[in-house]
Amino acid sequence: MPEWLVVARREFAERVRTIWFAIVTVLGPVLLIALMVVPAWLAASAAEDRTVIQVVDQSGRNLYPGLVRYAARLGGNLDLQSVPPGSDEALLLRRIRDEKINGFLVIPEGVLHGAAATYRGDNATNLQIRGRILLALNEAAREERARDAGIALDTFRGLGNPPIDLVARPDTGRGEARSAESSLVAGYAAMFILYVSILIYAVNVMRSVIQEKTSRVVEIVVSAVKPRALMLGKVFGVGAVGLLQLAIWCAVSLVMVRFRGEILALFGIAGAGSAEIPPLTLVDVAVILTYFALGYFFYAGLYAAIGAMVNSDQEGQQLQTPLVILIMLPVACVQVVANDPRGAASQALTLIPFSSPVLMPMRYLLGGATWPEIAASLAILALFLVGAVALAGRIYRVGILMYGKRPSLRELARWLRYS
């Protein structure tokens, strides 16, 4: 047998015979299937829910019947209900707040002459619902314009006519409505930054543990510091380095977005003007940072436990695969929260500690979370953070001194019971 083949066979057998290879091999496809099935199932379940929208037709042209007719042709579970043109806006907002309706559509008087319609509701960021409303409204307006012109509708379609604009504002009836676009941008940014920071910086905690373990430096350190204190110090110390670097990058990014035009002009490049940063209050920033910090250190503790169990960076990379897929699962479900922030699926996803740090900031910014729900979500996340750190500490204090031996599941359970 050639020498290279002997080496290859040894490397292959050494990795395949481990229990962790078998566990990851089985869990990998299961989690990948969940990554595909769970978001689709949640989206399908949400699509079956009835969407109640009350229509305030102030156009004076009775567009409501045509709107209902064309909306039915487009499908979906839109339940359009007509209310008097003079309906009080405060009353409609109260109905949204009490979850009697999802939103209301205001068709202004000059809608056939360029005035934009307005939709306010808890699902105003749902692109499918907005698209159906807009298409149905344009068809109803086109029918009315054709009647005014005395032209057959099919002939009028070919002539072309200005489309009607729809302004969507997310609103749960509890406060001032935000812009749908700015809410989505802020929500997606918070989700993406946390997701990337966990994938990049939480891994540094695992690698730091592995590095000390393989260099035997930890034998000297644990003679002066308790293993649990050492692990906590690593989680918060190494984690804080990543958060500091990330904070600097975010600050620079905000400046670049705000003064994009001026920065490009310094290099003699003509570009688009500076973009507006979505407005955030101090409360918004506090909620986002709280979830960011708790979620980050929660996953950092799990990565520290993985580092204590393995003997090399290669084993750590293999063992972290299920954890990475677990982080990707809420990212795949982000559209479920964006489409229906107050839905049952959104409520469940933002209570689960593995997904709440990623999804709750977006749900909160879209106005779909109440303060009791935020408090319950934070309490569950904090409880699991304490539990993860405690379990990681038990694994860490035994695992950091284990060299050249991979723990079996039975040994791992014994480490957890050890006091």
Residue pairs with C-beta under 8 A, 6 or more apart in sequence:
1 9
15 21
15 314
15 318
18 315
18 406
19 406
19 408
19 409
20 310
20 315
20 318
20 319
20 406
21 318
24 318
24 319
24 321
24 322
27 321
27 322
28 321
28 322
28 325
31 322
31 325
31 326
31 329
32 325
34 329
35 325
35 328
35 329
35 332
38 329
38 332
38 333
39 332
39 333
39 335
39 336
42 333
42 336
42 345
42 349
43 335
43 336
43 339
45 344
45 345
46 336
46 339
46 340
46 343
46 345
47 76
47 77
48 77
49 77
49 340
49 343
50 77
50 79
51 76
51 77
51 78
51 79
51 102
51 123
51 129
52 79
52 81
52 100
52 101
52 102
53 78
53 79
53 80
53 81
53 101
53 102
53 103
53 104
53 105
53 119
53 121
53 133
54 80
54 81
54 82
54 83
54 87
54 92
54 95
54 101
54 103
54 104
54 105
55 64
55 67
55 80
55 81
55 82
55 83
55 104
55 105
55 107
56 83
56 84
56 85
56 87
56 92
56 104
56 105
56 106
56 107
57 63
57 64
57 82
57 85
57 107
58 85
58 106
58 107
58 108
58 109
59 107
59 108
59 109
59 110
59 111
59 112
60 109
61 111
61 112
61 144
63 107
63 111
63 137
63 140
63 141
63 144
64 80
64 82
64 107
65 140
66 136
66 139
66 140
66 143
66 144
67 80
67 136
67 137
67 140
68 80
68 136
69 140
70 135
70 136
70 139
70 140
71 78
71 80
71 132
71 133
71 136
72 78
74 132
74 135
74 136
75 132
76 128
76 129
76 132
78 129
78 132
78 133
80 105
81 101
83 92
83 104
92 101
92 104
92 120
93 120
93 171
93 173
94 173
95 101
95 104
95 173
96 102
96 103
96 104
96 120
96 121
96 122
96 171
96 172
96 173
97 172
97 173
97 174
98 173
99 342
101 121
102 121
102 122
102 123
103 119
103 120
103 121
103 122
103 123
103 124
103 171
104 119
104 120
104 121
105 117
105 118
105 119
105 133
105 137
106 117
106 118
106 119
106 120
107 117
107 137
108 115
108 116
108 117
108 118
109 115
111 117
111 141
111 164
112 141
112 144
112 145
114 162
116 164
116 165
116 166
116 167
117 137
117 164
117 165
117 166
117 167
118 166
118 167
118 168
118 169
119 130
119 133
119 166
119 167
119 168
119 169
120 168
120 169
120 170
120 171
120 177
121 170
121 171
122 170
122 171
122 172
122 173
122 340
122 341
122 342
122 367
122 368
123 129
123 170
123 339
123 340
123 341
123 342
124 130
124 168
124 169
124 170
124 171
124 180
125 168
125 170
125 180
125 183
125 184
125 338
125 339
125 341
125 366
126 338
126 339
126 340
127 339
128 339
129 339
130 166
130 168
130 180
133 166
134 164
134 166
137 164
137 166
138 163
138 164
141 164
142 153
142 156
142 157
142 161
143 153
145 156
145 161
146 152
146 153
146 155
146 156
149 156
151 159
168 180
169 177
169 178
169 179
169 180
170 177
170 178
170 180
170 183
170 341
170 366
170 367
171 177
171 178
171 367
172 341
172 342
172 367
172 368
174 367
174 370
175 367
178 365
178 366
178 367
179 278
182 276
182 278
182 279
183 278
183 365
183 366
183 367
184 338
184 366
185 278
186 278
186 280
186 284
186 365
187 338
187 361
187 362
187 363
187 365
187 366
188 334
188 362
190 288
190 292
190 361
190 362
190 365
191 331
191 334
191 358
191 359
191 361
191 362
193 246
193 250
193 292
194 291
194 292
194 295
194 296
194 357
194 358
194 361
195 327
195 331
195 358
197 242
197 243
197 246
197 292
197 296
198 295
198 296
198 299
198 327
199 324
199 327
200 242
201 239
201 241
201 242
201 243
201 245
201 246
201 296
201 300
202 239
202 242
202 296
202 299
202 300
202 302
202 303
203 303
203 320
204 238
204 241
204 242
205 234
205 235
205 238
205 239
205 300
205 303
205 304
205 307
206 303
206 304
206 306
206 307
206 316
206 320
207 307
207 313
207 316
208 234
208 238
208 307
209 231
209 234
209 304
209 307
209 308
209 396
209 400
210 307
210 310
210 311
210 312
210 313
210 316
212 218
212 221
212 400
213 307
213 308
213 311
213 399
213 400
213 403
214 311
214 312
216 403
218 230
218 400
218 401
219 401
221 230
222 230
222 400
222 401
225 233
226 397
227 393
227 396
227 397
227 400
228 393
228 396
228 397
230 396
230 400
231 304
231 308
231 389
231 392
231 393
231 396
231 397
232 389
232 393
234 304
235 297
235 300
235 301
235 304
235 389
235 392
236 297
238 300
239 296
239 297
239 300
242 296
243 293
243 296
254 277
256 263
257 274
257 275
257 277
258 274
258 275
258 277
259 274
260 271
260 272
260 273
260 274
260 275
261 271
261 272
261 273
261 274
262 274
264 270
264 271
265 271
280 288
280 365
284 364
284 365
287 360
287 361
287 364
287 374
288 361
288 364
288 365
290 378
291 356
291 357
291 360
291 361
291 378
291 381
292 357
292 361
294 357
294 378
294 381
294 382
294 385
295 356
295 357
295 358
295 381
296 357
297 385
297 389
298 353
298 357
298 381
298 384
298 385
298 388
299 323
299 327
301 385
301 388
301 389
301 392
302 323
302 388
302 392
303 320
303 323
304 392
304 396
305 388
305 391
305 392
305 395
305 396
306 316
306 319
306 320
306 323
307 316
308 392
308 395
308 396
308 398
308 399
308 400
309 319
309 395
309 399
309 406
309 407
309 412
310 316
310 319
310 406
311 402
311 403
311 404
311 405
311 406
315 406
326 354
327 354
327 358
329 354
329 355
330 349
330 354
330 355
330 358
330 359
331 358
333 345
333 349
333 355
333 359
334 358
334 359
334 362
336 343
336 345
336 346
336 349
337 345
337 346
337 349
337 350
337 359
337 362
337 363
337 366
337 368
338 362
338 366
340 346
340 368
341 362
341 363
341 366
341 367
341 368
341 369
342 368
343 368
346 359
346 363
346 368
347 373
349 355
349 356
349 359
350 356
350 359
350 360
350 363
350 369
350 373
350 377
351 373
351 376
351 377
351 380
353 380
353 381
353 383
353 384
353 385
356 377
356 380
356 381
357 381
360 369
360 374
360 377
363 369
364 374
369 377
391 416
394 415
394 416
394 418
395 412
395 415
395 416
398 415
398 418
399 407
399 415
407 415
